[in-house]
Amino acid sequence: MEELIKIFTELKQRIELLERLIALSKIVIPTDGKLVVDLQTADPSPENGRIYYNTTLHKFRVCENGVWKTITTT
């Protein structure tokens, strides 16, 4: 019984690791190592978790709970 618990625990940890790797695989970093976000002149349609740079405001914006917010650095 203890052996089964150990196997299931290890499998659960592997599944959690794979889930994190799958989420990271959606992020593409070019070969030069620079990550560039989308550039827009105004807020696009809300999409939770989306980040872009507003070229009119000269600010990074993030969508949280369906609302666009400016990312502050202070």
Chimera marker file (.cmm) of the C-alpha trace (Angstrom):
<marker_set name="trace">
<marker id="1" x="0.000" y="0.000" z="0.000" r="1" g="1" b="0" radius="0.5"/>
<marker id="2" x="2.808" y="2.414" z="0.861" r="1" g="1" b="0" radius="0.5"/>
<marker id="3" x="4.407" y="1.669" z="-2.496" r="1" g="1" b="0" radius="0.5"/>
<marker id="4" x="1.193" y="2.625" z="-4.310" r="1" g="1" b="0" radius="0.5"/>
<marker id="5" x="0.962" y="5.892" z="-2.372" r="1" g="1" b="0" radius="0.5"/>
<marker id="6" x="4.569" y="6.658" z="-3.293" r="1" g="1" b="0" radius="0.5"/>
<marker id="7" x="3.888" y="5.924" z="-6.993" r="1" g="1" b="0" radius="0.5"/>
<marker id="8" x="0.728" y="8.073" z="-7.037" r="1" g="1" b="0" radius="0.5"/>
<marker id="9" x="2.514" y="10.931" z="-5.281" r="1" g="1" b="0" radius="0.5"/>
<marker id="10" x="5.336" y="10.827" z="-7.823" r="1" g="1" b="0" radius="0.5"/>
<marker id="11" x="2.875" y="10.702" z="-10.736" r="1" g="1" b="0" radius="0.5"/>
<marker id="12" x="0.979" y="13.682" z="-9.324" r="1" g="1" b="0" radius="0.5"/>
<marker id="13" x="4.230" y="15.681" z="-9.097" r="1" g="1" b="0" radius="0.5"/>
<marker id="14" x="5.117" y="14.777" z="-12.685" r="1" g="1" b="0" radius="0.5"/>
<marker id="15" x="1.674" y="15.833" z="-13.917" r="1" g="1" b="0" radius="0.5"/>
<marker id="16" x="1.987" y="19.193" z="-12.116" r="1" g="1" b="0" radius="0.5"/>
<marker id="17" x="5.417" y="19.732" z="-13.713" r="1" g="1" b="0" radius="0.5"/>
<marker id="18" x="4.043" y="18.904" z="-17.170" r="1" g="1" b="0" radius="0.5"/>
<marker id="19" x="1.163" y="21.356" z="-16.666" r="1" g="1" b="0" radius="0.5"/>
<marker id="20" x="3.660" y="24.132" z="-15.864" r="1" g="1" b="0" radius="0.5"/>
<marker id="21" x="5.794" y="23.245" z="-18.892" r="1" g="1" b="0" radius="0.5"/>
<marker id="22" x="2.762" y="23.292" z="-21.187" r="1" g="1" b="0" radius="0.5"/>
<marker id="23" x="1.823" y="26.774" z="-19.932" r="1" g="1" b="0" radius="0.5"/>
<marker id="24" x="5.387" y="27.982" z="-20.555" r="1" g="1" b="0" radius="0.5"/>
<marker id="25" x="5.434" y="26.509" z="-24.045" r="1" g="1" b="0" radius="0.5"/>
<marker id="26" x="2.858" y="29.116" z="-25.086" r="1" g="1" b="0" radius="0.5"/>
<marker id="27" x="5.425" y="31.862" z="-24.517" r="1" g="1" b="0" radius="0.5"/>
<marker id="28" x="7.816" y="32.391" z="-27.411" r="1" g="1" b="0" radius="0.5"/>
<marker id="29" x="11.113" y="34.168" z="-26.853" r="1" g="1" b="0" radius="0.5"/>
<marker id="30" x="13.016" y="34.959" z="-30.060" r="1" g="1" b="0" radius="0.5"/>
<marker id="31" x="16.536" y="33.601" z="-30.533" r="1" g="1" b="0" radius="0.5"/>
<marker id="32" x="18.026" y="37.018" z="-29.689" r="1" g="1" b="0" radius="0.5"/>
<marker id="33" x="16.552" y="36.647" z="-26.178" r="1" g="1" b="0" radius="0.5"/>
<marker id="34" x="14.328" y="39.737" z="-26.349" r="1" g="1" b="0" radius="0.5"/>
<marker id="35" x="10.693" y="39.398" z="-25.389" r="1" g="1" b="0" radius="0.5"/>
<marker id="36" x="8.581" y="42.005" z="-27.169" r="1" g="1" b="0" radius="0.5"/>
<marker id="37" x="4.917" y="42.393" z="-26.315" r="1" g="1" b="0" radius="0.5"/>
<marker id="38" x="2.168" y="43.476" z="-28.686" r="1" g="1" b="0" radius="0.5"/>
<marker id="39" x="2.075" y="47.186" z="-29.604" r="1" g="1" b="0" radius="0.5"/>
<marker id="40" x="-1.326" y="48.924" z="-29.837" r="1" g="1" b="0" radius="0.5"/>
<marker id="41" x="-2.513" y="52.540" z="-30.011" r="1" g="1" b="0" radius="0.5"/>
<marker id="42" x="-5.582" y="51.795" z="-27.840" r="1" g="1" b="0" radius="0.5"/>
<marker id="43" x="-6.927" y="49.043" z="-25.604" r="1" g="1" b="0" radius="0.5"/>
<marker id="44" x="-7.906" y="45.946" z="-27.602" r="1" g="1" b="0" radius="0.5"/>
<marker id="45" x="-10.825" y="43.736" z="-26.607" r="1" g="1" b="0" radius="0.5"/>
<marker id="46" x="-10.392" y="42.554" z="-23.016" r="1" g="1" b="0" radius="0.5"/>
<marker id="47" x="-8.675" y="39.195" z="-22.565" r="1" g="1" b="0" radius="0.5"/>
<marker id="48" x="-7.664" y="38.328" z="-19.009" r="1" g="1" b="0" radius="0.5"/>
<marker id="49" x="-3.899" y="37.988" z="-18.625" r="1" g="1" b="0" radius="0.5"/>
<marker id="50" x="-3.061" y="39.803" z="-21.856" r="1" g="1" b="0" radius="0.5"/>
<marker id="51" x="-0.267" y="42.370" z="-21.740" r="1" g="1" b="0" radius="0.5"/>
<marker id="52" x="0.546" y="44.958" z="-24.380" r="1" g="1" b="0" radius="0.5"/>
<marker id="53" x="2.346" y="48.288" z="-24.788" r="1" g="1" b="0" radius="0.5"/>
<marker id="54" x="0.125" y="51.308" z="-25.495" r="1" g="1" b="0" radius="0.5"/>
<marker id="55" x="2.041" y="53.514" z="-27.930" r="1" g="1" b="0" radius="0.5"/>
<marker id="56" x="-0.323" y="56.453" z="-27.343" r="1" g="1" b="0" radius="0.5"/>
<marker id="57" x="0.037" y="56.434" z="-23.549" r="1" g="1" b="0" radius="0.5"/>
<marker id="58" x="3.613" y="55.082" z="-23.610" r="1" g="1" b="0" radius="0.5"/>
<marker id="59" x="2.593" y="52.600" z="-20.903" r="1" g="1" b="0" radius="0.5"/>
<marker id="60" x="2.381" y="48.851" z="-20.455" r="1" g="1" b="0" radius="0.5"/>
<marker id="61" x="-1.200" y="47.682" z="-19.956" r="1" g="1" b="0" radius="0.5"/>
<marker id="62" x="-2.579" y="44.437" z="-18.530" r="1" g="1" b="0" radius="0.5"/>
<marker id="63" x="-6.104" y="43.038" z="-18.563" r="1" g="1" b="0" radius="0.5"/>
<marker id="64" x="-7.293" y="41.902" z="-15.136" r="1" g="1" b="0" radius="0.5"/>
<marker id="65" x="-10.815" y="40.617" z="-14.596" r="1" g="1" b="0" radius="0.5"/>
<marker id="66" x="-11.970" y="42.091" z="-17.924" r="1" g="1" b="0" radius="0.5"/>
<marker id="67" x="-10.544" y="45.577" z="-17.221" r="1" g="1" b="0" radius="0.5"/>
<marker id="68" x="-7.435" y="47.159" z="-18.769" r="1" g="1" b="0" radius="0.5"/>
<marker id="69" x="-5.008" y="48.633" z="-16.192" r="1" g="1" b="0" radius="0.5"/>
<marker id="70" x="-1.698" y="50.430" z="-16.492" r="1" g="1" b="0" radius="0.5"/>
<marker id="71" x="1.266" y="48.548" z="-15.091" r="1" g="1" b="0" radius="0.5"/>
<marker id="72" x="3.099" y="50.850" z="-12.678" r="1" g="1" b="0" radius="0.5"/>
<marker id="73" x="6.712" y="50.578" z="-11.622" r="1" g="1" b="0" radius="0.5"/>
<marker id="74" x="6.589" y="52.528" z="-8.388" r="1" g="1" b="0" radius="0.5"/>
<link id1="1" id2="2" r="1" g="1" b="0" radius="0.2"/>
<link id1="2" id2="3" r="1" g="1" b="0" radius="0.2"/>
<link id1="3" id2="4" r="1" g="1" b="0" radius="0.2"/>
<link id1="4" id2="5" r="1" g="1" b="0" radius="0.2"/>
<link id1="5" id2="6" r="1" g="1" b="0" radius="0.2"/>
<link id1="6" id2="7" r="1" g="1" b="0" radius="0.2"/>
<link id1="7" id2="8" r="1" g="1" b="0" radius="0.2"/>
<link id1="8" id2="9" r="1" g="1" b="0" radius="0.2"/>
<link id1="9" id2="10" r="1" g="1" b="0" radius="0.2"/>
<link id1="10" id2="11" r="1" g="1" b="0" radius="0.2"/>
<link id1="11" id2="12" r="1" g="1" b="0" radius="0.2"/>
<link id1="12" id2="13" r="1" g="1" b="0" radius="0.2"/>
<link id1="13" id2="14" r="1" g="1" b="0" radius="0.2"/>
<link id1="14" id2="15" r="1" g="1" b="0" radius="0.2"/>
<link id1="15" id2="16" r="1" g="1" b="0" radius="0.2"/>
<link id1="16" id2="17" r="1" g="1" b="0" radius="0.2"/>
<link id1="17" id2="18" r="1" g="1" b="0" radius="0.2"/>
<link id1="18" id2="19" r="1" g="1" b="0" radius="0.2"/>
<link id1="19" id2="20" r="1" g="1" b="0" radius="0.2"/>
<link id1="20" id2="21" r="1" g="1" b="0" radius="0.2"/>
<link id1="21" id2="22" r="1" g="1" b="0" radius="0.2"/>
<link id1="22" id2="23" r="1" g="1" b="0" radius="0.2"/>
<link id1="23" id2="24" r="1" g="1" b="0" radius="0.2"/>
<link id1="24" id2="25" r="1" g="1" b="0" radius="0.2"/>
<link id1="25" id2="26" r="1" g="1" b="0" radius="0.2"/>
<link id1="26" id2="27" r="1" g="1" b="0" radius="0.2"/>
<link id1="27" id2="28" r="1" g="1" b="0" radius="0.2"/>
<link id1="28" id2="29" r="1" g="1" b="0" radius="0.2"/>
<link id1="29" id2="30" r="1" g="1" b="0" radius="0.2"/>
<link id1="30" id2="31" r="1" g="1" b="0" radius="0.2"/>
<link id1="31" id2="32" r="1" g="1" b="0" radius="0.2"/>
<link id1="32" id2="33" r="1" g="1" b="0" radius="0.2"/>
<link id1="33" id2="34" r="1" g="1" b="0" radius="0.2"/>
<link id1="34" id2="35" r="1" g="1" b="0" radius="0.2"/>
<link id1="35" id2="36" r="1" g="1" b="0" radius="0.2"/>
<link id1="36" id2="37" r="1" g="1" b="0" radius="0.2"/>
<link id1="37" id2="38" r="1" g="1" b="0" radius="0.2"/>
<link id1="38" id2="39" r="1" g="1" b="0" radius="0.2"/>
<link id1="39" id2="40" r="1" g="1" b="0" radius="0.2"/>
<link id1="40" id2="41" r="1" g="1" b="0" radius="0.2"/>
<link id1="41" id2="42" r="1" g="1" b="0" radius="0.2"/>
<link id1="42" id2="43" r="1" g="1" b="0" radius="0.2"/>
<link id1="43" id2="44" r="1" g="1" b="0" radius="0.2"/>
<link id1="44" id2="45" r="1" g="1" b="0" radius="0.2"/>
<link id1="45" id2="46" r="1" g="1" b="0" radius="0.2"/>
<link id1="46" id2="47" r="1" g="1" b="0" radius="0.2"/>
<link id1="47" id2="48" r="1" g="1" b="0" radius="0.2"/>
<link id1="48" id2="49" r="1" g="1" b="0" radius="0.2"/>
<link id1="49" id2="50" r="1" g="1" b="0" radius="0.2"/>
<link id1="50" id2="51" r="1" g="1" b="0" radius="0.2"/>
<link id1="51" id2="52" r="1" g="1" b="0" radius="0.2"/>
<link id1="52" id2="53" r="1" g="1" b="0" radius="0.2"/>
<link id1="53" id2="54" r="1" g="1" b="0" radius="0.2"/>
<link id1="54" id2="55" r="1" g="1" b="0" radius="0.2"/>
<link id1="55" id2="56" r="1" g="1" b="0" radius="0.2"/>
<link id1="56" id2="57" r="1" g="1" b="0" radius="0.2"/>
<link id1="57" id2="58" r="1" g="1" b="0" radius="0.2"/>
<link id1="58" id2="59" r="1" g="1" b="0" radius="0.2"/>
<link id1="59" id2="60" r="1" g="1" b="0" radius="0.2"/>
<link id1="60" id2="61" r="1" g="1" b="0" radius="0.2"/>
<link id1="61" id2="62" r="1" g="1" b="0" radius="0.2"/>
<link id1="62" id2="63" r="1" g="1" b="0" radius="0.2"/>
<link id1="63" id2="64" r="1" g="1" b="0" radius="0.2"/>
<link id1="64" id2="65" r="1" g="1" b="0" radius="0.2"/>
<link id1="65" id2="66" r="1" g="1" b="0" radius="0.2"/>
<link id1="66" id2="67" r="1" g="1" b="0" radius="0.2"/>
<link id1="67" id2="68" r="1" g="1" b="0" radius="0.2"/>
<link id1="68" id2="69" r="1" g="1" b="0" radius="0.2"/>
<link id1="69" id2="70" r="1" g="1" b="0" radius="0.2"/>
<link id1="70" id2="71" r="1" g="1" b="0" radius="0.2"/>
<link id1="71" id2="72" r="1" g="1" b="0" radius="0.2"/>
<link id1="72" id2="73" r="1" g="1" b="0" radius="0.2"/>
<link id1="73" id2="74" r="1" g="1" b="0" radius="0.2"/>
</marker_set>
